[in-house]
Amino acid sequence: MRLQKILVVGSGAIAMATAILLDSLSNVEVVLVANENNEPVNKATPERCFAMSKGSISVLKKAGLWDRLSPLVFSFSTIRVTGKSSSDQDCTLDIDAQDFGETHLGCILRETILLDVLFSKLENLNVKRKNIPYLDKQNNTIKPLLTEYDLTIVADGRAEELIKWVSPKQSIKTYNETALVCDVYTSTPLKPVAMQNFTSYGPLALLPSSQNSYSLVWSLENQKFTDLIDWGDDELIKFLNDTFGGGIPPIKELSKRSSFPLFRYHAEQYFREKCVLIGDAAHRIHPLAGQGLNLGFADLMALYNTLLATNHRDWMLSETKMLKRYECERRKENTKVIIFTDLVDKIFRRNHSIANHLLSLSNNSMIKKMMVNQAFGSKNKLN
């Protein structure tokens, strides 16, 4: 069969991982093109961290990246969810890896580390990298350049015009919320516990990213974000120490803070003709469950398996029935996570008495397992 050419659009982790993994297919040439903003491929926001699921780790192993990444992650064995009822009573749910016969539930990986390793791997492969326009905005049609490729994979949510061409209809929800993020440094080593507290301001997560630091992600309603934006470091540190009590070591300092607006987006179609959407080009969810990147890696693994089967049959990579199989599988799974995340956010944000009751019920081992499996994606279930 003749050589088939794949164009991967994007400059983030999912785009680079896609190029690396697909380069292993036989009779395939991969070209990675940056988004139209022409940002450097290996640039990242320093404060951003990812909670990596077991499924994502499997993808990184498949791509030959995990040996370099594994010494650089911080694993956690427990997820602790806390909140207060309408009567101001504390309620707590501990989900421990030992309950499922595991040594850990996941790990935290800094984006800068992930992108550096991906970029280094690309340097040693045959993947071509170009900065080229891929859309004729004036005519709102794909340029002839796109037709030169047998398959185009869009892995960047900023490629808006191209995404709209593939999926003219999209489900978009604005949460009217802002995420506040920063690094939190402790005076003594911390435990391998990921913390989630449903504060009166909004869900607040502390993800253990090293022996002496957490990555903080706080989802705030816009008005409450405006109220808190003037808090000094001392005031925020006091709030965190009071909120988590003895569950975390004393906090000594914070990094510079940053923020971004929260919204949910889901494409109605995942492919059109010879163009496929994956990662945040296909969906973007609330950071409450920390599953955005994991869903992207799950998309990539499903698409890789689909293209591998297509390649073995000596079919064209854009074979419609195979791309439809990918779309049906991933849209169904991503929809489940979106619904679950929106439901949890709504319940814990708007009705603390119901939240308290659910936390009590969640101490049932069967319900715990269901929650963990849903949070980590049904394709990455814990046994």
TAMOUR-V875106 format. One record per pair of residues at least 6 apart in sequence whose ideal C-beta (glycine too) atoms are under 8 Angstrom apart, sorted by the first residue. I is the first residue (numbers start at 0). J is the second residue. D is the distance in Angstrom with one decimal. If there is no record, write none. Layout:
BEGIN
I,J,D / I,J,D
END
This chain:
BEGIN
0,26,5.7 / 0,313,4.6 / 1,26,7.3 / 2,26,5.4 / 2,27,7.2 / 2,28,5.8 / 3,26,6.2 / 3,27,5.5 / 3,28,7.4 / 3,149,4.2 / 3,150,7.2 / 3,315,7.1 / 3,316,5.4 / 4,27,7.7 / 4,28,4.9 / 4,29,7.9 / 4,30,6.8 / 4,147,6.9 / 4,148,4.7 / 4,149,5.4 / 4,150,7.9 / 5,21,5.7 / 5,27,6.0 / 5,28,7.1 / 5,29,5.0 / 5,30,7.1 / 5,148,6.5 / 5,149,6.8 / 5,150,5.0 / 5,151,7.6 / 5,152,6.6 / 5,316,6.8 / 6,30,5.2 / 6,32,6.2 / 6,133,7.5 / 6,145,7.1 / 6,148,4.2 / 6,150,7.3 / 6,151,4.5 / 6,152,7.1 / 7,14,5.5 / 7,17,5.1 / 7,18,4.8 / 7,21,7.4 / 7,29,6.4 / 7,30,7.0 / 7,31,4.9 / 7,32,7.1 / 7,151,7.9 / 7,152,5.0 / 7,154,6.1 / 8,14,7.0 / 8,32,5.5 / 8,34,6.9 / 8,133,6.1 / 8,151,6.6 / 8,152,6.9 / 8,153,4.7 / 8,154,6.4 / 8,155,5.8 / 8,158,5.4 / 8,161,6.6 / 8,280,7.9 / 9,15,7.8 / 9,17,7.7 / 9,31,7.7 / 9,33,7.6 / 9,34,6.3 / 9,153,7.1 / 9,154,3.9 / 9,155,3.3 / 9,158,7.1 / 9,278,7.6 / 9,280,7.4 / 10,33,4.5 / 10,34,5.7 / 10,38,5.7 / 10,39,7.7 / 10,40,4.9 / 10,155,6.6 / 11,114,7.7 / 11,154,7.1 / 11,155,6.3 / 11,278,7.6 / 11,279,7.9 / 12,110,7.0 / 12,113,5.4 / 12,114,6.1 / 12,117,6.2 / 12,292,6.6 / 12,295,7.6 / 13,154,4.6 / 13,277,6.5 / 13,278,3.7 / 13,279,7.4 / 13,292,7.3 / 13,295,4.2 / 13,296,7.0 / 13,298,7.6 / 13,299,6.3 / 14,31,6.6 / 14,154,3.9 / 14,155,5.9 / 14,278,7.6 / 15,31,7.0 / 15,40,7.0 / 15,114,7.3 / 15,117,4.1 / 15,118,6.8 / 15,120,7.9 / 15,121,6.1 / 16,58,6.8 / 16,59,7.4 / 16,62,5.9 / 16,64,7.6 / 16,117,6.2 / 16,296,7.1 / 16,299,6.1 / 17,152,5.8 / 17,154,5.4 / 17,277,6.9 / 17,299,5.5 / 17,302,7.8 / 18,29,5.1 / 18,31,4.5 / 18,121,6.6 / 18,124,7.8 / 18,126,4.8 / 19,62,4.9 / 19,63,7.7 / 19,64,7.4 / 19,117,6.8 / 19,120,5.5 / 19,121,6.4 / 19,124,6.5 / 19,126,7.1 / 20,58,7.4 / 20,61,6.5 / 20,62,4.8 / 20,299,6.6 / 20,303,5.3 / 21,27,6.3 / 21,29,5.4 / 21,152,7.9 / 21,303,6.7 / 21,306,6.9 / 22,29,5.0 / 22,124,5.2 / 22,125,6.3 / 22,126,5.4 / 24,306,6.5 / 24,307,6.7 / 24,310,5.4 / 25,310,6.5 / 26,310,7.2 / 27,310,7.3 / 27,316,7.7 / 28,125,7.6 / 28,127,7.6 / 29,125,7.6 / 29,126,4.8 / 29,127,7.2 / 30,126,7.3 / 30,127,4.6 / 30,128,7.6 / 30,129,6.1 / 30,148,7.4 / 31,40,7.8 / 31,121,7.3 / 31,126,5.6 / 31,127,7.0 / 31,128,4.9 / 31,129,7.5 / 32,128,7.6 / 32,129,5.1 / 32,130,6.9 / 32,131,5.5 / 32,133,6.1 / 33,40,6.2 / 33,128,7.5 / 33,129,7.8 / 33,130,5.1 / 34,155,4.8 / 34,157,4.9 / 34,158,5.6 / 35,132,6.6 / 35,133,7.7 / 35,134,7.8 / 35,157,7.8 / 35,158,7.4 / 36,157,6.5 / 37,130,5.4 / 40,114,7.8 / 40,118,6.0 / 40,121,7.8 / 40,128,6.9 / 41,114,5.2 / 41,115,6.2 / 41,117,7.9 / 41,118,4.1 / 42,114,7.7 / 43,110,4.3 / 43,111,4.7 / 43,113,8.0 / 43,114,5.0 / 44,110,6.6 / 44,257,6.7 / 45,111,6.1 / 45,254,7.8 / 46,180,5.1 / 46,181,5.8 / 46,182,5.8 / 46,214,6.9 / 46,254,6.2 / 46,255,7.7 / 46,257,5.8 / 47,109,7.4 / 47,110,4.3 / 47,180,7.0 / 47,214,7.7 / 48,107,5.3 / 48,108,6.8 / 48,109,5.4 / 48,110,6.8 / 48,206,5.7 / 48,208,5.1 / 48,214,3.8 / 49,107,7.1 / 49,108,5.1 / 49,109,7.8 / 49,110,6.5 / 49,113,6.9 / 49,289,7.6 / 49,292,4.7 / 49,293,8.0 / 50,105,5.4 / 50,106,7.7 / 50,107,5.9 / 50,193,7.0 / 50,206,5.9 / 50,289,4.0 / 50,290,7.7 / 50,293,7.5 / 51,59,7.9 / 51,72,6.9 / 51,105,5.8 / 51,106,5.1 / 51,107,7.3 / 51,108,5.3 / 51,292,7.5 / 51,293,7.0 / 52,105,5.6 / 52,290,7.4 / 52,293,4.4 / 52,296,7.9 / 52,375,4.6 / 52,376,6.4 / 52,379,5.1 / 53,105,7.1 / 53,375,6.9 / 53,379,5.2 / 53,381,7.6 / 54,293,6.4 / 54,296,6.5 / 54,297,5.7 / 54,300,7.2 / 54,375,7.1 / 54,376,5.9 / 54,378,6.0 / 54,379,3.3 / 55,292,6.8 / 55,293,4.9 / 55,296,4.1 / 55,297,7.6 / 55,379,7.9 / 56,65,6.3 / 56,106,7.5 / 57,300,7.3 / 57,379,7.9 / 58,296,4.5 / 58,297,8.0 / 58,299,6.1 / 58,300,5.1 / 59,65,4.5 / 59,68,6.1 / 59,296,7.8 / 61,300,7.5 / 61,303,7.7 / 62,120,7.5 / 63,120,7.1 / 64,116,5.8 / 64,117,7.0 / 64,120,6.1 / 67,116,5.1 / 67,119,7.9 / 68,108,6.7 / 68,112,7.1 / 68,113,7.0 / 68,116,5.7 / 71,108,7.1 / 71,109,7.8 / 71,112,5.1 / 71,116,8.0 / 72,106,4.1 / 72,107,6.4 / 72,108,4.8 / 73,106,6.2 / 73,107,4.8 / 73,191,7.3 / 73,207,5.4 / 73,208,5.5 / 73,209,5.6 / 73,210,7.6 / 74,102,7.9 / 74,103,4.3 / 74,105,7.3 / 74,106,4.3 / 74,107,7.9 / 74,191,6.0 / 75,103,6.2 / 75,104,6.2 / 75,105,6.2 / 75,106,6.8 / 75,107,6.8 / 75,191,4.5 / 75,192,6.1 / 75,193,4.7 / 75,206,7.7 / 75,207,5.5 / 76,95,6.5 / 76,96,4.4 / 76,97,7.4 / 76,101,8.0 / 76,102,6.8 / 76,103,4.8 / 76,104,6.3 / 76,191,4.9 / 76,192,7.5 / 77,93,6.1 / 77,94,6.7 / 77,95,4.9 / 77,96,6.9 / 77,104,7.2 / 77,190,7.7 / 77,191,6.9 / 77,192,4.5 / 77,193,7.1 / 78,93,7.5 / 78,94,4.4 / 78,104,6.1 / 78,192,7.5 / 78,193,4.9 / 78,195,6.9 / 78,371,7.8 / 79,91,6.7 / 79,92,7.3 / 79,93,5.4 / 79,94,7.8 / 79,192,5.5 / 79,193,7.2 / 79,194,5.4 / 79,195,7.0 / 79,246,6.5 / 80,91,7.1 / 80,92,4.3 / 80,93,7.9 / 80,94,7.5 / 80,195,4.8 / 80,196,7.8 / 80,197,7.6 / 80,358,6.7 / 80,361,7.8 / 81,89,6.8 / 81,90,7.0 / 81,91,4.9 / 81,92,7.7 / 81,194,7.5 / 81,195,7.2 / 81,196,4.8 / 81,197,7.4 / 81,243,7.7 / 81,246,7.6 / 82,89,7.9 / 82,90,5.5 / 82,196,6.5 / 82,197,3.8 / 82,198,7.9 / 82,347,6.3 / 82,351,6.6 / 82,354,5.4 / 82,355,6.9 / 82,358,6.6 / 83,89,6.1 / 83,90,6.9 / 83,197,7.8 / 83,199,7.7 / 83,351,6.1 / 83,355,7.6 / 84,90,6.0 / 84,351,5.3 / 84,352,5.5 / 84,354,7.2 / 84,355,3.5 / 85,351,5.0 / 85,352,4.3 / 85,355,7.6 / 86,352,7.8 / 88,355,6.7 / 90,354,7.3 / 90,355,4.5 / 90,358,4.3 / 90,359,6.7 / 91,358,6.9 / 92,358,4.8 / 92,361,4.8 / 92,362,6.4 / 92,367,7.8 / 94,104,7.0 / 94,367,5.6 / 94,370,7.2 / 94,371,5.8 / 96,102,6.0 / 96,103,5.2 / 96,104,4.9 / 98,364,6.5 / 98,367,6.6 / 98,368,7.8 / 99,368,6.6 / 99,371,7.1 / 99,381,4.4 / 99,382,6.9 / 100,382,6.7 / 101,381,6.1 / 103,191,7.2 / 104,193,7.6 / 104,371,7.1 / 104,375,7.8 / 104,381,7.9 / 105,193,7.6 / 105,375,7.3 / 107,193,7.7 / 107,206,4.9 / 107,207,6.0 / 107,208,4.7 / 107,214,6.6 / 109,208,6.4 / 109,214,8.0 / 121,128,7.2 / 131,144,6.7 / 132,142,6.9 / 132,144,7.7 / 133,141,7.4 / 133,142,6.7 / 133,144,6.5 / 133,145,6.1 / 133,151,7.8 / 133,158,7.6 / 133,161,6.4 / 134,141,6.4 / 134,142,6.6 / 134,158,7.8 / 134,160,4.7 / 134,161,5.3 / 134,164,7.4 / 135,141,7.3 / 135,142,4.8 / 136,160,5.7 / 139,160,7.1 / 139,164,7.3 / 140,164,7.6 / 141,161,7.4 / 141,164,6.3 / 141,274,7.4 / 145,151,5.8 / 145,273,8.0 / 145,274,7.4 / 146,273,8.0 / 148,273,7.1 / 149,273,6.6 / 149,315,6.2 / 149,316,5.2 / 149,317,6.0 / 150,273,5.5 / 150,274,7.8 / 150,275,6.8 / 150,306,7.7 / 150,316,4.3 / 150,317,5.1 / 151,273,6.1 / 151,274,4.6 / 151,275,7.1 / 152,274,7.9 / 152,275,5.1 / 152,277,6.2 / 152,302,7.2 / 153,161,5.5 / 153,162,6.2 / 153,165,6.8 / 153,274,6.6 / 153,275,7.0 / 153,276,5.1 / 153,277,7.3 / 153,280,4.3 / 154,277,5.2 / 154,278,4.8 / 154,279,8.0 / 154,280,5.8 / 154,295,7.5 / 154,299,8.0 / 155,278,7.7 / 155,279,7.3 / 155,280,5.8 / 156,162,7.4 / 156,264,7.5 / 156,278,7.4 / 156,279,3.7 / 156,280,5.4 / 156,283,6.0 / 158,280,6.2 / 161,274,7.4 / 162,169,7.9 / 162,266,6.7 / 162,276,6.4 / 162,280,5.4 / 163,169,7.8 / 164,271,7.0 / 164,274,7.4 / 165,266,7.1 / 165,268,6.1 / 165,269,7.7 / 165,270,6.6 / 165,271,4.5 / 165,274,5.2 / 165,275,7.7 / 165,276,5.6 / 166,266,3.8 / 166,267,5.3 / 166,268,4.1 / 166,269,7.3 / 166,271,7.3 / 166,276,6.7 / 167,267,8.0 / 167,268,8.0 / 168,267,4.2 / 168,268,7.5 / 169,264,6.1 / 169,265,6.6 / 169,266,5.3 / 169,267,6.1 / 170,263,7.6 / 170,264,7.2 / 170,265,4.4 / 170,267,7.0 / 171,262,6.6 / 171,263,7.1 / 171,264,5.2 / 171,265,7.9 / 172,262,6.4 / 172,263,4.3 / 172,264,7.9 / 172,341,7.6 / 173,262,5.0 / 174,218,7.9 / 174,261,4.5 / 174,262,6.1 / 174,263,6.9 / 174,285,6.6 / 174,344,7.8 / 175,220,6.3 / 175,221,5.2 / 176,201,6.9 / 176,218,5.4 / 176,219,6.1 / 176,220,5.5 / 176,221,6.4 / 176,224,7.6 / 176,260,7.5 / 176,261,4.3 / 177,218,7.8 / 177,219,5.5 / 177,221,5.8 / 177,224,4.3 / 177,258,5.2 / 177,259,7.1 / 177,260,5.7 / 177,261,6.5 / 178,216,5.9 / 178,217,6.8 / 178,218,5.5 / 178,219,7.5 / 178,258,6.2 / 178,259,5.5 / 178,260,7.8 / 178,261,5.6 / 178,286,5.8 / 179,215,7.4 / 179,216,7.6 / 179,217,4.4 / 179,219,6.1 / 179,224,6.7 / 179,227,7.5 / 179,256,6.1 / 179,257,7.9 / 179,258,5.2 / 180,214,7.2 / 180,215,6.2 / 180,216,5.4 / 180,217,7.5 / 180,256,7.0 / 180,257,5.6 / 180,258,6.9 / 180,259,7.7 / 181,215,5.2 / 181,253,5.3 / 181,254,4.9 / 181,255,6.8 / 181,256,4.3 / 181,257,7.1 / 182,208,7.3 / 182,212,5.5 / 182,213,7.2 / 182,214,6.1 / 182,215,7.2 / 182,253,6.9 / 182,254,3.8 / 183,205,6.5 / 183,212,6.4 / 183,213,4.3 / 183,214,7.6 / 183,215,5.1 / 183,239,6.8 / 183,250,5.7 / 183,253,5.9 / 183,254,7.9 / 184,211,6.0 / 184,212,5.1 / 184,250,7.0 / 184,251,5.6 / 184,252,5.0 / 184,253,7.1 / 184,254,7.5 / 185,211,5.2 / 185,212,6.9 / 185,213,7.4 / 185,247,6.8 / 185,248,4.0 / 185,249,6.5 / 185,250,5.7 / 185,251,6.5 / 186,211,7.9 / 186,248,6.1 / 186,249,4.9 / 186,250,7.5 / 186,251,4.5 / 187,211,7.5 / 187,248,4.3 / 187,249,7.0 / 188,210,4.8 / 188,211,6.0 / 188,248,7.0 / 189,207,5.6 / 189,210,6.9 / 189,211,6.7 / 189,212,7.9 / 189,213,7.0 / 189,247,6.3 / 189,248,5.4 / 190,207,7.6 / 191,207,6.0 / 192,207,6.7 / 192,246,7.3 / 193,204,7.2 / 193,205,7.3 / 193,206,5.5 / 193,207,6.4 / 194,204,6.7 / 194,205,4.1 / 194,206,7.9 / 194,213,7.6 / 194,243,6.0 / 194,246,6.4 / 194,247,6.6 / 195,202,6.6 / 195,203,7.3 / 195,204,5.0 / 195,205,7.9 / 196,202,7.5 / 196,203,4.9 / 196,204,8.0 / 196,242,5.5 / 196,243,6.6 / 197,203,7.8 / 197,347,4.1 / 197,348,7.3 / 197,351,7.5 / 197,354,6.2 / 198,242,6.2 / 200,217,7.4 / 200,219,5.6 / 200,220,7.7 / 200,223,4.9 / 200,227,6.8 / 201,217,6.4 / 201,218,4.7 / 201,219,4.6 / 201,220,6.1 / 201,223,6.5 / 201,348,6.5 / 202,217,7.5 / 202,218,4.9 / 202,287,5.3 / 202,344,6.8 / 202,347,6.5 / 202,348,7.2 / 203,215,7.3 / 203,216,7.6 / 203,217,4.6 / 203,218,7.7 / 203,242,7.0 / 204,215,7.2 / 204,216,4.7 / 204,217,7.5 / 204,286,7.8 / 204,287,7.9 / 204,289,6.9 / 205,213,4.1 / 205,214,7.5 / 205,215,5.8 / 205,239,7.7 / 205,243,7.0 / 205,247,6.7 / 206,213,6.0 / 206,214,4.5 / 206,215,7.9 / 206,216,7.1 / 206,289,7.2 / 207,213,5.7 / 208,214,4.7 / 211,248,8.0 / 213,247,7.4 / 215,239,7.8 / 215,253,7.9 / 216,286,5.6 / 216,289,7.6 / 218,261,6.3 / 218,285,7.0 / 218,286,6.5 / 218,287,6.4 / 218,344,7.6 / 219,227,6.6 / 224,258,7.1 / 227,235,7.9 / 230,238,7.6 / 232,252,7.0 / 232,253,5.0 / 235,253,6.5 / 236,250,4.8 / 236,252,7.7 / 236,253,6.6 / 239,247,7.7 / 239,250,5.6 / 240,247,7.8 / 240,249,6.5 / 240,250,5.8 / 261,285,6.2 / 261,286,7.1 / 262,283,6.9 / 263,283,6.4 / 263,284,5.7 / 263,285,6.1 / 263,337,6.4 / 263,341,7.0 / 264,279,7.9 / 264,282,6.3 / 264,283,4.4 / 265,281,7.4 / 265,282,4.8 / 265,283,7.9 / 265,333,6.9 / 265,334,7.1 / 265,337,6.1 / 266,276,5.6 / 266,280,7.5 / 266,281,4.9 / 266,282,6.8 / 268,276,7.8 / 268,326,7.2 / 269,275,6.5 / 269,276,5.1 / 269,277,7.8 / 269,281,5.5 / 269,322,7.9 / 269,325,6.9 / 269,326,3.9 / 269,329,6.5 / 269,330,5.8 / 270,276,6.8 / 270,322,4.5 / 270,323,7.5 / 270,325,7.3 / 270,326,5.6 / 272,317,7.1 / 273,317,4.0 / 275,302,6.6 / 275,322,6.1 / 275,325,7.2 / 277,295,6.5 / 277,298,4.0 / 277,299,5.9 / 277,302,5.9 / 277,329,7.9 / 278,294,7.6 / 278,295,3.4 / 278,298,5.8 / 278,299,7.3 / 279,291,6.8 / 279,295,6.5 / 281,298,6.5 / 281,329,7.4 / 281,330,7.9 / 281,333,7.2 / 282,294,6.4 / 282,333,5.1 / 282,337,7.0 / 283,291,6.8 / 284,290,6.6 / 284,291,5.8 / 284,294,7.1 / 284,336,6.6 / 284,337,5.4 / 284,340,5.5 / 285,340,5.0 / 285,341,6.7 / 285,344,5.6 / 287,340,5.4 / 287,343,6.2 / 287,344,5.2 / 288,336,7.0 / 288,339,7.4 / 288,340,4.9 / 288,343,7.3 / 288,374,5.2 / 290,336,5.8 / 290,340,7.3 / 290,374,6.8 / 290,375,7.5 / 290,376,6.9 / 293,375,7.2 / 293,376,6.2 / 293,379,7.6 / 294,332,7.9 / 294,333,5.7 / 294,336,6.3 / 294,376,7.0 / 297,329,7.0 / 297,332,6.8 / 297,376,5.7 / 297,378,5.9 / 297,379,7.3 / 298,329,5.2 / 298,333,7.7 / 301,325,5.5 / 301,328,5.4 / 301,329,5.2 / 302,325,5.3 / 302,329,7.9 / 305,321,5.3 / 305,322,7.1 / 305,324,6.0 / 305,325,4.5 / 306,316,5.6 / 306,321,7.7 / 308,321,6.9 / 309,315,7.5 / 309,316,5.7 / 309,318,5.4 / 309,321,4.8 / 310,316,7.1 / 314,321,7.1 / 332,376,6.6 / 332,377,6.1 / 332,378,6.3 / 335,373,7.2 / 335,377,6.7 / 336,373,7.3 / 336,376,6.5 / 339,373,5.1 / 339,374,7.6 / 346,353,5.7 / 346,354,5.8 / 346,357,6.8 / 347,354,4.6 / 360,366,6.0 / 361,367,6.0 / 361,370,6.2 / 368,381,7.0 / 371,381,5.9 / 372,380,4.6 / 372,381,6.4 / 375,381,7.2
END
